């Protein structure tokens, strides 16, 4: 970081400043294992749920459906006994 912030290339100096300013967020993201792909996937899942939920009259129903789809519950339908 020291070498980058003392570089003669303005773009590298600007990048070093951004990294230094956002360092706690960068380290937290690495530690938690989040990636942009994961966040985009969950965002897309919520958007699809909102589109699917177009006819609901109350926002509480929408929130419940998003929590159900994105909450990680594995609900299996009962299977007939053989």
Legacy VTK file of the C-alpha trace (Angstrom):
# vtk DataFile Version 3.0
C-alpha trace
ASCII
DATASET POLYDATA
POINTS 82 float
0.000 0.000 0.000
2.853 2.347 0.787
4.424 1.877 -2.633
1.084 2.249 -4.390
0.162 5.432 -2.522
3.555 6.979 -3.344
3.459 5.957 -6.984
3.700 8.525 -9.749
0.726 7.016 -11.554
-2.409 8.942 -10.521
-4.737 5.963 -11.055
-2.646 3.758 -8.742
-2.571 6.465 -6.057
-6.351 6.839 -6.312
-6.830 3.059 -6.060
-4.588 2.915 -2.983
-6.680 5.631 -1.322
-9.903 3.752 -2.081
-8.496 0.493 -0.732
-7.236 2.204 2.425
-10.625 3.895 2.940
-12.631 0.671 2.354
-10.174 -1.726 4.058
-12.514 -2.808 6.913
-15.278 -3.602 4.410
-12.892 -5.529 2.161
-11.555 -7.599 5.054
-15.088 -8.274 6.369
-16.192 -9.454 2.926
-13.248 -11.832 2.672
-13.761 -13.146 6.202
-17.501 -13.780 5.689
-16.975 -15.347 2.266
-19.351 -13.076 0.394
-18.787 -12.452 -3.251
-20.497 -10.210 -5.739
-21.941 -13.282 -7.456
-23.641 -14.456 -4.255
-25.107 -11.036 -3.574
-26.309 -10.648 -7.164
-27.923 -14.099 -7.013
-29.858 -13.274 -3.850
-30.853 -9.898 -5.294
-32.130 -11.630 -8.431
-34.063 -14.155 -6.361
-35.792 -11.320 -4.486
-36.614 -9.509 -7.750
-38.124 -12.673 -9.240
-40.178 -13.164 -6.067
-41.457 -9.580 -6.289
-42.458 -10.118 -9.923
-44.174 -13.378 -9.009
-45.916 -11.644 -6.090
-47.473 -8.875 -8.173
-51.097 -9.430 -7.115
-50.689 -9.283 -3.329
-52.507 -6.432 -1.622
-50.309 -6.100 1.481
-46.555 -5.688 1.701
-46.527 -8.079 4.671
-47.413 -10.913 2.308
-44.511 -9.974 0.032
-42.077 -9.864 2.936
-43.283 -13.262 4.149
-42.812 -14.788 0.694
-39.303 -13.325 0.318
-38.360 -14.644 3.765
-39.757 -18.051 2.859
-37.849 -18.238 -0.441
-34.579 -16.738 0.801
-34.568 -17.929 4.397
-32.917 -21.266 3.709
-35.776 -23.455 4.860
-35.977 -26.824 3.145
-39.679 -27.634 3.109
-40.475 -30.980 1.524
-43.945 -32.110 0.608
-45.081 -35.381 2.144
-44.538 -38.398 -0.067
-47.166 -41.126 -0.392
-46.328 -44.361 1.447
-45.461 -47.232 -0.847
LINES 1 83
82 0 1 2 3 4 5 6 7 8 9 10 11 12 13 14 15 16 17 18 19 20 21 22 23 24 25 26 27 28 29 30 31 32 33 34 35 36 37 38 39 40 41 42 43 44 45 46 47 48 49 50 51 52 53 54 55 56 57 58 59 60 61 62 63 64 65 66 67 68 69 70 71 72 73 74 75 76 77 78 79 80 81
